[in-house]
């Protein structure tokens, strides 16, 4: 089996592999890049495995005039920067001790041993600079059948690092077909309590990546079936997850890119208390947390609202949150006329540009008002009049209205 790809032929990578292979040493691209290339999917990051220990990797890079960054040198990883290309180079390893989160490793030169310390068979392939694929664990049948399967014993792999439960479902969402591996499912269900030992950041990152897959609905379904979903996302309990597949289909029909946050919204109730609990427990980044909060607080607009009334609603509310509500409603509403109304409102919300009231506090001061809280109160009254005029009253008309009340 060979890989013939432009990313593999690129000069920075070829330079790195040649450099690491000097004096009888070996180097190959590993993991994700090989998997994606073999499955016909885009390749982003390219990682390299080497028989050289980190100290020697750094020495060779520096002697050749390239940059070497000890990004994870304690774990055997060095980042090589060559002509603008950046690659993680990791020494071949095998685990000699694990505790469910961390591993103590021993460097070596055994490619099969390095492969066996990985989690899934589809991640245990390598390719050399000539494009020759090295498959020490006979993973190609799983690649060809899109099977996501743990290496050797599933329970053993999970006990080495409980994050592998979430990775199992994440990789199934991205690469799996049909039904998940039965042994893997059973092991994930049995060992789900181990998820409690993981950091909130690691859990959120895996959930986010899973929801970002082209269609994560089957993976989320199996997470629900094994009670893994309830373990990491109790807010989803007693709440249907069938809306997720409807949203995936709706977004695809509309030509929208996968939106992990919107997909999360589809499997949890729009309740402030649950959203706050979720955001706090998983330590969701502020921007994403705020989007969830706004969505929970927003109200789905009545389909009968006129454009004028809807414009007023957008001005008083948060258009992006209203748009999130509308996207979910479009996906889950079977009634054609209702769906049509929501689509029209979504188009308006997405193109909405908030108008600015043409009167400022200084204008009122210039017209004789005394400084103080009365300024804000008068501006609020004028703003209401301006909104009710469909934002049409000019500065002069608003000031005349003010003078009429003075």
Secondary structure, DSSP 8 states (H G I E B T S, - for coil): -B---HHHH-HHHHHHHHHHTGGG--EEEETHHHHHHHTT------EEEESS-HHHHHHHHHHTT-EEEEEEGGGTEEEEEETTEEEEEEE-EEEEEE-BS-EEEEE-S-HHHHHHTSSBGGG--EE-TT-BEE-TT--HHHHHHT---BSS-HHHHHHHBTHHHHHHHHHHHHH--SS--HHHHHHHHHTGGGGGGS-HHHHHHHHHHHHTSTT-HHHHHHHHHTTHHHHH-GGGTTS--HHHHHHHHHHHHHT----HHHHHHHTS---HHHHHHHHHHTT--HHHHHHHHHHHH-----TT--HHHHHHHHHHS-HHHHHHHHHHHHHH---HHHHHHHHHHHHHHHH------S--HHHHHHTT--SSHHHHHHHHHHHHHHHHTTS---HHHHHHHHHHH-
